[in-house]
Amino acid sequence: MIKKKQLLEWEMYPSEIELTVEDQKVLALAKKHLEYSYSPYSNFKVGTGLLLNNGQLIGGSNQENASYPLCLCAERVALAAAASVYPSILIDTLAVTIQHANKIIGEPAMPCGACRQVICEVEQRQEKAIRIITQGMEGEVYIFESGLSILPLAFDASFLL
Ligand code: THU
């Protein structure tokens, strides 16, 4: 038996003011899009921002439905919008943030497993990693170099061939 392990590395910044101006912009867009979250069932808003290779910014937010499994995560909303409007432009960066209705969350907001899976497929499709910037409602900001780095041993299309 051989024990295997994988190291997870990311950057931590004490607050958004430590980020580059460009990263601050994408995160600010994600925060702006919290406003457009439709989340009457969870009362948990998620906002996202994408920076594309051509400098274009695209925002997203979670969109819920009375039929709960139909709820759309903010990450996938933004990725689908980018693929629909700018199908041939590569995505550089995805920013994610959250807002809880009745408590302060100071921990960075991590994309759910399903969103990580979708981010990985977009990375594979565009043959380029997507940087992920996350922050909670305040405080520390994490930056991950790619979606794949937060979904170790990911399933992908190569298994199907
Ligand atoms: N949600 C997201 O938008 N992104 C995630 O990565 C995790 C969860 C949304 C789905 C639902 O509207 C609410 O947050 C509570 O799960």
Backbone and ligand atoms as CSV (ligand in chain L), in Angstrom:
chain,resi,resn,atom,element,x,y,z
A,1,MET,N,N,0.846,-1.197,0.000
A,1,MET,CA,C,0.000,0.000,0.000
A,1,MET,C,C,0.884,1.250,0.000
A,2,ILE,N,N,0.499,2.206,-0.783
A,2,ILE,CA,C,1.222,3.483,-0.814
A,2,ILE,C,C,0.229,4.568,-0.412
A,3,LYS,N,N,0.612,5.369,0.553
A,3,LYS,CA,C,-0.266,6.499,0.914
A,3,LYS,C,C,0.041,7.658,-0.008
A,4,LYS,N,N,-1.009,8.251,-0.541
A,4,LYS,CA,C,-0.805,9.385,-1.441
A,4,LYS,C,C,-1.454,10.601,-0.819
A,5,LYS,N,N,-0.897,11.766,-1.117
A,5,LYS,CA,C,-1.583,12.969,-0.638
A,5,LYS,C,C,-1.388,14.097,-1.629
A,6,GLN,N,N,-2.277,15.044,-1.548
A,6,GLN,CA,C,-2.194,16.179,-2.448
A,6,GLN,C,C,-2.216,17.458,-1.623
A,7,LEU,N,N,-1.357,18.366,-2.006
A,7,LEU,CA,C,-1.241,19.625,-1.261
A,7,LEU,C,C,-2.173,20.661,-1.871
A,8,LEU,N,N,-2.893,21.375,-1.028
A,8,LEU,CA,C,-3.738,22.470,-1.520
A,8,LEU,C,C,-3.088,23.783,-1.105
A,9,GLU,N,N,-2.785,24.605,-2.096
A,9,GLU,CA,C,-2.155,25.894,-1.820
A,9,GLU,C,C,-3.046,27.009,-2.294
A,10,TRP,N,N,-3.120,28.079,-1.517
A,10,TRP,CA,C,-3.848,29.244,-2.001
A,10,TRP,C,C,-3.274,30.485,-1.363
A,11,GLU,N,N,-3.665,31.631,-1.894
A,11,GLU,CA,C,-3.189,32.894,-1.335
A,11,GLU,C,C,-4.239,33.442,-0.388
A,12,MET,N,N,-3.782,33.984,0.755
A,12,MET,CA,C,-4.721,34.597,1.690
A,12,MET,C,C,-4.337,36.066,1.846
A,13,TYR,N,N,-5.320,36.938,1.700
A,13,TYR,CA,C,-5.123,38.375,1.919
A,13,TYR,C,C,-6.026,38.790,3.077
A,14,PRO,N,N,-5.521,39.588,4.018
A,14,PRO,CA,C,-6.333,39.968,5.175
A,14,PRO,C,C,-7.613,40.717,4.808
A,15,SER,N,N,-7.600,41.442,3.699
A,15,SER,CA,C,-8.829,42.110,3.254
A,15,SER,C,C,-8.690,42.451,1.779
A,16,GLU,N,N,-9.765,42.951,1.192
A,16,GLU,CA,C,-9.750,43.209,-0.255
A,16,GLU,C,C,-8.816,44.354,-0.640
A,17,ILE,N,N,-8.474,45.205,0.335
A,17,ILE,CA,C,-7.614,46.339,-0.050
A,17,ILE,C,C,-6.195,45.899,-0.408
A,18,GLU,N,N,-5.870,44.654,-0.059
A,18,GLU,CA,C,-4.536,44.120,-0.406
A,18,GLU,C,C,-4.497,43.569,-1.839
A,19,LEU,N,N,-5.647,43.474,-2.475
A,19,LEU,CA,C,-5.691,42.873,-3.816
A,19,LEU,C,C,-5.235,43.866,-4.881
A,20,THR,N,N,-4.910,43.356,-6.069
A,20,THR,CA,C,-4.614,44.257,-7.189
A,20,THR,C,C,-5.905,45.006,-7.538
A,21,VAL,N,N,-5.749,46.104,-8.222
A,21,VAL,CA,C,-6.917,46.915,-8.597
A,21,VAL,C,C,-7.879,46.070,-9.447
A,22,GLU,N,N,-7.315,45.257,-10.334
A,22,GLU,CA,C,-8.148,44.429,-11.222
A,22,GLU,C,C,-8.961,43.403,-10.410
A,23,ASP,N,N,-8.299,42.755,-9.450
A,23,ASP,CA,C,-8.998,41.768,-8.618
A,23,ASP,C,C,-10.058,42.448,-7.742
A,24,GLN,N,N,-9.737,43.642,-7.264
A,24,GLN,CA,C,-10.731,44.390,-6.468
A,24,GLN,C,C,-11.975,44.665,-7.295
A,25,LYS,N,N,-11.770,44.935,-8.584
A,25,LYS,CA,C,-12.893,45.248,-9.475
A,25,LYS,C,C,-13.820,44.043,-9.645
A,26,VAL,N,N,-13.232,42.862,-9.834
A,26,VAL,CA,C,-14.051,41.655,-10.054
A,26,VAL,C,C,-14.817,41.315,-8.778
A,27,LEU,N,N,-14.136,41.465,-7.636
A,27,LEU,CA,C,-14.793,41.181,-6.360
A,27,LEU,C,C,-15.909,42.201,-6.094
A,28,ALA,N,N,-15.650,43.447,-6.436
A,28,ALA,CA,C,-16.683,44.492,-6.251
A,28,ALA,C,C,-17.898,44.186,-7.125
A,29,LEU,N,N,-17.648,43.649,-8.311
A,29,LEU,CA,C,-18.766,43.283,-9.194
A,29,LEU,C,C,-19.601,42.173,-8.558
A,30,ALA,N,N,-18.902,41.176,-7.976
A,30,ALA,CA,C,-19.620,40.081,-7.300
A,30,ALA,C,C,-20.483,40.652,-6.173
A,31,LYS,N,N,-19.936,41.598,-5.420
A,31,LYS,CA,C,-20.687,42.215,-4.310
A,31,LYS,C,C,-21.892,42.978,-4.840
A,32,LYS,N,N,-21.716,43.676,-5.928
A,32,LYS,CA,C,-22.813,44.440,-6.549
A,32,LYS,C,C,-23.948,43.486,-6.931
A,33,HIS,N,N,-23.560,42.317,-7.435
A,33,HIS,CA,C,-24.578,41.384,-7.932
A,33,HIS,C,C,-25.330,40.656,-6.817
A,34,LEU,N,N,-24.895,40.810,-5.574
A,34,LEU,CA,C,-25.679,40.266,-4.448
A,34,LEU,C,C,-27.089,40.858,-4.493
A,35,GLU,N,N,-27.136,42.092,-4.954
A,35,GLU,CA,C,-28.388,42.842,-5.057
A,35,GLU,C,C,-29.411,42.138,-5.951
A,36,TYR,N,N,-28.923,41.405,-6.946
A,36,TYR,CA,C,-29.821,40.771,-7.923
A,36,TYR,C,C,-30.132,39.320,-7.571
A,37,SER,N,N,-29.603,38.864,-6.433
A,37,SER,CA,C,-29.890,37.486,-6.014
A,37,SER,C,C,-31.394,37.336,-5.780
A,38,TYR,N,N,-31.949,36.238,-6.274
A,38,TYR,CA,C,-33.356,35.917,-5.987
A,38,TYR,C,C,-33.320,34.681,-5.081
A,39,SER,N,N,-33.388,34.937,-3.776
A,39,SER,CA,C,-33.175,33.839,-2.824
A,39,SER,C,C,-34.175,33.907,-1.657
A,40,PRO,N,N,-35.496,33.925,-1.990
A,40,PRO,CA,C,-36.497,34.041,-0.925
A,40,PRO,C,C,-36.600,32.789,-0.063
A,41,TYR,N,N,-36.058,31.664,-0.516
A,41,TYR,CA,C,-36.209,30.403,0.233
A,41,TYR,C,C,-35.055,30.199,1.203
A,42,SER,N,N,-33.837,30.467,0.747
A,42,SER,CA,C,-32.681,30.289,1.648
A,42,SER,C,C,-32.314,31.588,2.364
A,43,ASN,N,N,-32.741,32.719,1.820
A,43,ASN,CA,C,-32.279,34.023,2.340
A,43,ASN,C,C,-30.759,34.097,2.381
A,44,PHE,N,N,-30.133,33.394,1.482
A,44,PHE,CA,C,-28.673,33.366,1.391
A,44,PHE,C,C,-28.308,33.852,-0.009
A,45,LYS,N,N,-27.737,35.053,-0.061
A,45,LYS,CA,C,-27.401,35.629,-1.362
A,45,LYS,C,C,-25.977,35.250,-1.752
A,46,VAL,N,N,-25.817,34.919,-3.007
A,46,VAL,CA,C,-24.469,34.662,-3.537
A,46,VAL,C,C,-24.288,35.557,-4.763
A,47,GLY,N,N,-23.168,36.260,-4.799
A,47,GLY,CA,C,-22.863,37.120,-5.951
A,47,GLY,C,C,-21.565,36.656,-6.580
A,48,THR,N,N,-21.510,36.756,-7.901
A,48,THR,CA,C,-20.283,36.345,-8.603
A,48,THR,C,C,-19.884,37.401,-9.627
A,49,GLY,N,N,-18.620,37.387,-9.961
A,49,GLY,CA,C,-18.113,38.263,-11.008
A,49,GLY,C,C,-17.110,37.491,-11.831
A,50,LEU,N,N,-17.144,37.718,-13.132
A,50,LEU,CA,C,-16.163,37.084,-14.020
A,50,LEU,C,C,-15.381,38.175,-14.731
A,51,LEU,N,N,-14.084,37.956,-14.840
A,51,LEU,CA,C,-13.264,38.817,-15.702
A,51,LEU,C,C,-12.853,37.977,-16.900
A,52,LEU,N,N,-13.222,38.438,-18.087
A,52,LEU,CA,C,-12.857,37.718,-19.313
A,52,LEU,C,C,-11.534,38.264,-19.855
A,53,ASN,N,N,-10.965,37.489,-20.751
A,53,ASN,CA,C,-9.667,37.831,-21.343
A,53,ASN,C,C,-9.655,39.154,-22.097
A,54,ASN,N,N,-10.827,39.563,-22.564
A,54,ASN,CA,C,-10.914,40.840,-23.296
A,54,ASN,C,C,-11.243,42.010,-22.369
A,55,GLY,N,N,-11.189,41.750,-21.054
A,55,GLY,CA,C,-11.438,42.828,-20.093
A,55,GLY,C,C,-12.893,42.974,-19.708
A,56,GLN,N,N,-13.755,42.255,-20.416
A,56,GLN,CA,C,-15.202,42.326,-20.132
A,56,GLN,C,C,-15.516,41.728,-18.758
A,57,LEU,N,N,-16.433,42.370,-18.033
A,57,LEU,CA,C,-16.870,41.853,-16.733
A,57,LEU,C,C,-18.299,41.336,-16.843
A,58,ILE,N,N,-18.573,40.191,-16.204
A,58,ILE,CA,C,-19.934,39.628,-16.212
A,58,ILE,C,C,-20.286,39.231,-14.779
A,59,GLY,N,N,-21.451,39.664,-14.322
A,59,GLY,CA,C,-21.873,39.335,-12.959
A,59,GLY,C,C,-22.893,38.213,-12.948
A,60,GLY,N,N,-23.079,37.635,-11.766
A,60,GLY,CA,C,-24.096,36.588,-11.605
A,60,GLY,C,C,-24.595,36.562,-10.171
A,61,SER,N,N,-25.700,35.882,-9.962
A,61,SER,CA,C,-26.239,35.735,-8.599
A,61,SER,C,C,-27.093,34.481,-8.561
A,62,ASN,N,N,-27.328,33.969,-7.350
A,62,ASN,CA,C,-28.136,32.747,-7.267
A,62,ASN,C,C,-29.604,33.072,-7.539
A,63,GLN,N,N,-30.270,32.163,-8.224
A,63,GLN,CA,C,-31.656,32.340,-8.651
A,63,GLN,C,C,-32.428,31.106,-8.206
A,64,GLU,N,N,-33.291,31.315,-7.224
A,64,GLU,CA,C,-33.987,30.167,-6.628
A,64,GLU,C,C,-35.367,29.948,-7.240
A,65,ASN,N,N,-35.971,28.840,-6.842
A,65,ASN,CA,C,-37.292,28.482,-7.337
A,65,ASN,C,C,-38.033,27.736,-6.237
A,66,ALA,N,N,-39.356,27.876,-6.213
A,66,ALA,CA,C,-40.176,27.185,-5.218
A,66,ALA,C,C,-39.963,25.672,-5.306
A,67,SER,N,N,-39.609,25.203,-6.481
A,67,SER,CA,C,-39.218,23.805,-6.637
A,67,SER,C,C,-37.706,23.768,-6.359
A,68,TYR,N,N,-37.349,23.546,-5.104
A,68,TYR,CA,C,-35.980,23.788,-4.615
A,68,TYR,C,C,-34.829,23.243,-5.483
A,69,PRO,N,N,-34.962,22.019,-6.008
A,69,PRO,CA,C,-33.800,21.514,-6.781
A,69,PRO,C,C,-33.495,22.340,-8.035
A,70,LEU,N,N,-34.419,23.203,-8.402
A,70,LEU,CA,C,-34.170,24.025,-9.600
A,70,LEU,C,C,-33.339,25.268,-9.311
A,71,CYS,N,N,-32.999,25.492,-8.048
A,71,CYS,CA,C,-32.205,26.678,-7.697
A,71,CYS,C,C,-30.891,26.689,-8.486
A,72,LEU,N,N,-30.540,27.855,-8.975
A,72,LEU,CA,C,-29.300,27.988,-9.743
A,72,LEU,C,C,-28.254,28.699,-8.896
A,73,CYS,N,N,-27.063,28.127,-8.836
A,73,CYS,CA,C,-25.974,28.763,-8.101
A,73,CYS,C,C,-25.415,29.943,-8.909
A,74,ALA,N,N,-24.933,30.937,-8.166
A,74,ALA,CA,C,-24.423,32.164,-8.791
A,74,ALA,C,C,-23.218,31.910,-9.711
A,75,GLU,N,N,-22.400,30.943,-9.351
A,75,GLU,CA,C,-21.214,30.654,-10.171
A,75,GLU,C,C,-21.642,30.159,-11.548
A,76,ARG,N,N,-22.612,29.226,-11.535
A,76,ARG,CA,C,-23.038,28.651,-12.812
A,76,ARG,C,C,-23.858,29.636,-13.640
A,77,VAL,N,N,-24.567,30.522,-12.957
A,77,VAL,CA,C,-25.312,31.565,-13.684
A,77,VAL,C,C,-24.324,32.439,-14.466
A,78,ALA,N,N,-23.250,32.864,-13.805
A,78,ALA,CA,C,-22.268,33.739,-14.467
A,78,ALA,C,C,-21.541,32.993,-15.591
A,79,LEU,N,N,-21.166,31.739,-15.337
A,79,LEU,CA,C,-20.434,30.980,-16.369
A,79,LEU,C,C,-21.319,30.744,-17.601
A,80,ALA,N,N,-22.602,30.474,-17.362
A,80,ALA,CA,C,-23.516,30.245,-18.483
A,80,ALA,C,C,-23.740,31.546,-19.253
A,81,ALA,N,N,-23.808,32.663,-18.525
A,81,ALA,CA,C,-23.988,33.961,-19.195
A,81,ALA,C,C,-22.778,34.253,-20.086
A,82,ALA,N,N,-21.580,34.003,-19.561
A,82,ALA,CA,C,-20.363,34.270,-20.340
A,82,ALA,C,C,-20.324,33.395,-21.595
A,83,ALA,N,N,-20.668,32.106,-21.419
A,83,ALA,CA,C,-20.626,31.181,-22.567
A,83,ALA,C,C,-21.678,31.553,-23.610
A,84,SER,N,N,-22.769,32.161,-23.150
A,84,SER,CA,C,-23.842,32.514,-24.078
A,84,SER,C,C,-23.537,33.792,-24.836
A,85,VAL,N,N,-22.927,34.742,-24.141
A,85,VAL,CA,C,-22.745,36.069,-24.754
A,85,VAL,C,C,-21.369,36.211,-25.411
A,86,TYR,N,N,-20.356,35.609,-24.792
A,86,TYR,CA,C,-18.984,35.698,-25.333
A,86,TYR,C,C,-18.410,34.289,-25.467
A,87,PRO,N,N,-18.985,33.472,-26.363
A,87,PRO,CA,C,-18.608,32.050,-26.407
A,87,PRO,C,C,-17.135,31.790,-26.694
A,88,SER,N,N,-16.463,32.721,-27.379
A,88,SER,CA,C,-15.074,32.408,-27.733
A,88,SER,C,C,-14.059,33.195,-26.905
A,89,ILE,N,N,-14.515,33.882,-25.878
A,89,ILE,CA,C,-13.576,34.653,-25.042
A,89,ILE,C,C,-13.252,33.855,-23.773
A,90,LEU,N,N,-11.954,33.732,-23.494
A,90,LEU,CA,C,-11.527,32.952,-22.327
A,90,LEU,C,C,-11.871,33.680,-21.022
A,91,ILE,N,N,-12.136,32.871,-19.995
A,91,ILE,CA,C,-12.431,33.430,-18.666
A,91,ILE,C,C,-11.168,33.365,-17.826
A,92,ASP,N,N,-10.795,34.506,-17.265
A,92,ASP,CA,C,-9.580,34.625,-16.446
A,92,ASP,C,C,-9.840,34.338,-14.978
A,93,THR,N,N,-10.857,35.028,-14.449
A,93,THR,CA,C,-11.063,35.077,-13.001
A,93,THR,C,C,-12.537,34.995,-12.660
A,94,LEU,N,N,-12.816,34.269,-11.570
A,94,LEU,CA,C,-14.181,34.193,-11.025
A,94,LEU,C,C,-14.120,34.657,-9.578
A,95,ALA,N,N,-14.934,35.646,-9.220
A,95,ALA,CA,C,-15.007,36.092,-7.821
A,95,ALA,C,C,-16.348,35.660,-7.242
A,96,VAL,N,N,-16.325,35.247,-5.982
A,96,VAL,CA,C,-17.540,34.769,-5.307
A,96,VAL,C,C,-17.662,35.444,-3.945
A,97,THR,N,N,-18.863,35.899,-3.635
A,97,THR,CA,C,-19.106,36.424,-2.300
A,97,THR,C,C,-20.538,36.106,-1.870
A,98,ILE,N,N,-20.817,36.320,-0.584
A,98,ILE,CA,C,-22.109,35.899,-0.035
A,98,ILE,C,C,-22.677,36.945,0.912
A,99,GLN,N,N,-23.962,36.785,1.180
A,99,GLN,CA,C,-24.591,37.618,2.213
A,99,GLN,C,C,-25.677,36.808,2.915
A,100,HIS,N,N,-25.484,36.593,4.194
A,100,HIS,CA,C,-26.462,35.838,4.990
A,100,HIS,C,C,-27.436,36.836,5.592
A,101,ALA,N,N,-28.724,36.468,5.633
A,101,ALA,CA,C,-29.745,37.419,6.102
A,101,ALA,C,C,-29.570,37.793,7.564
A,102,ASN,N,N,-29.148,36.840,8.430
A,102,ASN,CA,C,-29.106,37.209,9.855
A,102,ASN,C,C,-27.844,36.840,10.617
A,103,LYS,N,N,-26.758,36.671,9.910
A,103,LYS,CA,C,-25.472,36.592,10.626
A,103,LYS,C,C,-24.333,37.059,9.719
A,104,ILE,N,N,-23.270,37.490,10.364
A,104,ILE,CA,C,-22.102,37.951,9.607
A,104,ILE,C,C,-21.199,36.753,9.352
A,105,ILE,N,N,-20.871,36.531,8.094
A,105,ILE,CA,C,-19.943,35.439,7.760
A,105,ILE,C,C,-18.621,36.062,7.322
A,106,GLY,N,N,-17.601,35.843,8.114
A,106,GLY,CA,C,-16.291,36.426,7.816
A,106,GLY,C,C,-15.364,35.456,7.111
A,107,GLU,N,N,-15.893,34.280,6.807
A,107,GLU,CA,C,-15.080,33.259,6.136
A,107,GLU,C,C,-15.303,33.318,4.633
A,108,PRO,N,N,-14.256,33.129,3.840
A,108,PRO,CA,C,-14.447,33.145,2.390
A,108,PRO,C,C,-15.487,32.121,1.932
A,109,ALA,N,N,-16.232,32.488,0.901
A,109,ALA,CA,C,-17.334,31.675,0.389
A,109,ALA,C,C,-16.804,30.697,-0.644
A,110,MET,N,N,-16.864,29.432,-0.355
A,110,MET,CA,C,-16.340,28.446,-1.298
A,110,MET,C,C,-17.430,27.949,-2.241
A,111,PRO,N,N,-17.126,27.828,-3.534
A,111,PRO,CA,C,-18.102,27.265,-4.468
A,111,PRO,C,C,-18.477,25.841,-4.056
A,112,CYS,N,N,-19.749,25.490,-4.236
A,112,CYS,CA,C,-20.200,24.133,-3.883
A,112,CYS,C,C,-19.556,23.111,-4.828
A,113,GLY,N,N,-19.706,21.859,-4.494
A,113,GLY,CA,C,-19.091,20.785,-5.290
A,113,GLY,C,C,-19.561,20.788,-6.737
A,114,ALA,N,N,-20.859,21.018,-6.937
A,114,ALA,CA,C,-21.399,21.009,-8.307
A,114,ALA,C,C,-20.770,22.141,-9.123
A,115,CYS,N,N,-20.625,23.309,-8.503
A,115,CYS,CA,C,-20.019,24.438,-9.220
A,115,CYS,C,C,-18.551,24.171,-9.517
A,116,ARG,N,N,-17.859,23.533,-8.581
A,116,ARG,CA,C,-16.445,23.196,-8.836
A,116,ARG,C,C,-16.339,22.301,-10.064
A,117,GLN,N,N,-17.263,21.335,-10.157
A,117,GLN,CA,C,-17.273,20.415,-11.297
A,117,GLN,C,C,-17.464,21.191,-12.612
A,118,VAL,N,N,-18.379,22.150,-12.576
A,118,VAL,CA,C,-18.665,22.936,-13.794
A,118,VAL,C,C,-17.487,23.859,-14.126
A,119,ILE,N,N,-16.894,24.462,-13.106
A,119,ILE,CA,C,-15.726,25.332,-13.339
A,119,ILE,C,C,-14.614,24.502,-14.010
A,120,CYS,N,N,-14.416,23.267,-13.509
A,120,CYS,CA,C,-13.368,22.395,-14.089
A,120,CYS,C,C,-13.636,22.112,-15.562
A,121,GLU,N,N,-14.889,21.895,-15.906
A,121,GLU,CA,C,-15.196,21.603,-17.318
A,121,GLU,C,C,-14.934,22.833,-18.191
A,122,VAL,N,N,-15.259,24.019,-17.667
A,122,VAL,CA,C,-14.977,25.240,-18.438
A,122,VAL,C,C,-13.457,25.389,-18.614
A,123,GLU,N,N,-12.703,25.086,-17.564
A,123,GLU,CA,C,-11.237,25.186,-17.657
A,123,GLU,C,C,-10.699,24.249,-18.727
A,124,GLN,N,N,-11.270,23.033,-18.746
A,124,GLN,CA,C,-10.806,22.049,-19.716
A,124,GLN,C,C,-11.148,22.492,-21.132
A,125,ARG,N,N,-12.365,23.006,-21.255
A,125,ARG,CA,C,-12.859,23.432,-22.564
A,125,ARG,C,C,-12.028,24.584,-23.117
A,126,GLN,N,N,-11.679,25.535,-22.248
A,126,GLN,CA,C,-10.926,26.697,-22.739
A,126,GLN,C,C,-9.411,26.511,-22.620
A,127,GLU,N,N,-9.011,25.339,-22.087
A,127,GLU,CA,C,-7.593,25.018,-21.919
A,127,GLU,C,C,-6.862,26.123,-21.158
A,128,LYS,N,N,-7.527,26.622,-20.131
A,128,LYS,CA,C,-6.919,27.683,-19.312
A,128,LYS,C,C,-7.577,27.660,-17.943
A,129,ALA,N,N,-6.738,27.737,-16.915
A,129,ALA,CA,C,-7.254,27.742,-15.545
A,129,ALA,C,C,-8.018,29.031,-15.264
A,130,ILE,N,N,-8.979,28.936,-14.364
A,130,ILE,CA,C,-9.738,30.119,-13.936
A,130,ILE,C,C,-9.331,30.422,-12.490
A,131,ARG,N,N,-8.801,31.598,-12.266
A,131,ARG,CA,C,-8.454,32.006,-10.888
A,131,ARG,C,C,-9.752,32.213,-10.121
A,132,ILE,N,N,-9.771,31.801,-8.867
A,132,ILE,CA,C,-10.985,31.962,-8.062
A,132,ILE,C,C,-10.678,32.837,-6.854
A,133,ILE,N,N,-11.403,33.934,-6.744
A,133,ILE,CA,C,-11.245,34.869,-5.625
A,133,ILE,C,C,-12.492,34.737,-4.756
A,134,THR,N,N,-12.331,34.500,-3.469
A,134,THR,CA,C,-13.519,34.387,-2.626
A,134,THR,C,C,-13.376,35.210,-1.355
A,135,GLN,N,N,-14.508,35.755,-0.952
A,135,GLN,CA,C,-14.564,36.483,0.327
A,135,GLN,C,C,-15.952,36.249,0.918
A,136,GLY,N,N,-16.038,36.237,2.251
A,136,GLY,CA,C,-17.353,36.186,2.895
A,136,GLY,C,C,-17.945,37.582,2.876
A,137,MET,N,N,-18.619,37.962,3.944
A,137,MET,CA,C,-19.231,39.290,3.960
A,137,MET,C,C,-18.201,40.358,4.312
A,138,GLU,N,N,-17.074,39.927,4.839
A,138,GLU,CA,C,-15.983,40.852,5.204
A,138,GLU,C,C,-14.738,39.996,5.445
A,139,GLY,N,N,-13.616,40.664,5.662
A,139,GLY,CA,C,-12.418,39.961,6.113
A,139,GLY,C,C,-11.601,39.304,5.020
A,140,GLU,N,N,-11.021,38.161,5.387
A,140,GLU,CA,C,-10.030,37.509,4.536
A,140,GLU,C,C,-10.534,37.191,3.133
A,141,VAL,N,N,-9.599,37.312,2.207
A,141,VAL,CA,C,-9.870,36.954,0.813
A,141,VAL,C,C,-8.933,35.806,0.455
A,142,TYR,N,N,-9.480,34.787,-0.173
A,142,TYR,CA,C,-8.650,33.688,-0.659
A,142,TYR,C,C,-8.589,33.760,-2.182
A,143,ILE,N,N,-7.424,33.420,-2.721
A,143,ILE,CA,C,-7.310,33.274,-4.174
A,143,ILE,C,C,-6.738,31.893,-4.484
A,144,PHE,N,N,-7.485,31.138,-5.269
A,144,PHE,CA,C,-7.066,29.806,-5.707
A,144,PHE,C,C,-6.646,29.914,-7.172
A,145,GLU,N,N,-5.627,29.135,-7.541
A,145,GLU,CA,C,-5.100,29.274,-8.899
A,145,GLU,C,C,-6.028,28.677,-9.964
A,146,SER,N,N,-6.921,27.776,-9.549
A,146,SER,CA,C,-7.803,27.136,-10.535
A,146,SER,C,C,-8.962,26.436,-9.832
A,147,GLY,N,N,-9.966,26.082,-10.637
A,147,GLY,CA,C,-11.074,25.272,-10.117
A,147,GLY,C,C,-10.576,23.873,-9.782
A,148,LEU,N,N,-9.703,23.345,-10.641
A,148,LEU,CA,C,-9.201,21.983,-10.425
A,148,LEU,C,C,-8.464,21.867,-9.091
A,149,SER,N,N,-7.813,22.950,-8.668
A,149,SER,CA,C,-7.060,22.896,-7.407
A,149,SER,C,C,-7.987,22.704,-6.202
A,150,ILE,N,N,-9.264,23.049,-6.353
A,150,ILE,CA,C,-10.202,22.832,-5.232
A,150,ILE,C,C,-11.159,21.661,-5.511
A,151,LEU,N,N,-10.839,20.887,-6.544
A,151,LEU,CA,C,-11.601,19.652,-6.800
A,151,LEU,C,C,-10.619,18.545,-7.169
A,152,PRO,N,N,-9.840,18.116,-6.168
A,152,PRO,CA,C,-8.824,17.105,-6.474
A,152,PRO,C,C,-9.459,15.819,-6.988
A,153,LEU,N,N,-8.724,15.125,-7.846
A,153,LEU,CA,C,-9.174,13.841,-8.413
A,153,LEU,C,C,-10.525,13.977,-9.121
A,154,ALA,N,N,-10.672,15.086,-9.826
A,154,ALA,CA,C,-11.961,15.385,-10.472
A,154,ALA,C,C,-12.325,14.367,-11.552
A,155,PHE,N,N,-13.615,14.151,-11.686
A,155,PHE,CA,C,-14.144,13.378,-12.812
A,155,PHE,C,C,-14.195,14.316,-14.008
A,156,ASP,N,N,-13.817,13.815,-15.180
A,156,ASP,CA,C,-13.948,14.662,-16.370
A,156,ASP,C,C,-14.229,13.813,-17.603
A,157,ALA,N,N,-14.358,14.479,-18.736
A,157,ALA,CA,C,-14.779,13.810,-19.969
A,157,ALA,C,C,-13.819,12.705,-20.397
A,158,SER,N,N,-12.559,12.758,-19.957
A,158,SER,CA,C,-11.590,11.737,-20.395
A,158,SER,C,C,-12.025,10.343,-19.947
A,159,PHE,N,N,-12.811,10.248,-18.840
A,159,PHE,CA,C,-13.285,8.941,-18.382
A,159,PHE,C,C,-14.266,8.329,-19.373
A,160,LEU,N,N,-14.901,9.172,-20.169
A,160,LEU,CA,C,-15.957,8.708,-21.058
A,160,LEU,C,C,-15.447,8.205,-22.395
A,161,LEU,N,N,-14.162,8.492,-22.689
A,161,LEU,CA,C,-13.643,8.156,-24.022
A,161,LEU,C,C,-13.267,6.680,-24.135
L,1,THU,N1,N,-25.349,28.704,-3.756
L,1,THU,C1,C,-24.630,29.329,-4.737
L,1,THU,O1,O,-25.135,30.235,-5.418
L,1,THU,N2,N,-23.360,28.922,-4.930
L,1,THU,C2,C,-22.722,27.956,-4.227
L,1,THU,O2,O,-21.590,27.614,-4.536
L,1,THU,C3,C,-23.376,27.374,-3.069
L,1,THU,C4,C,-24.825,27.651,-2.912
L,1,THU,C5,C,-26.740,29.120,-3.535
L,1,THU,C6,C,-27.768,28.080,-3.885
L,1,THU,C7,C,-28.933,28.504,-3.017
L,1,THU,O3,O,-29.651,29.523,-3.712
L,1,THU,C8,C,-28.279,29.143,-1.798
L,1,THU,O4,O,-26.945,29.436,-2.173
L,1,THU,C9,C,-28.283,28.269,-0.556
L,1,THU,O5,O,-27.722,27.019,-0.833
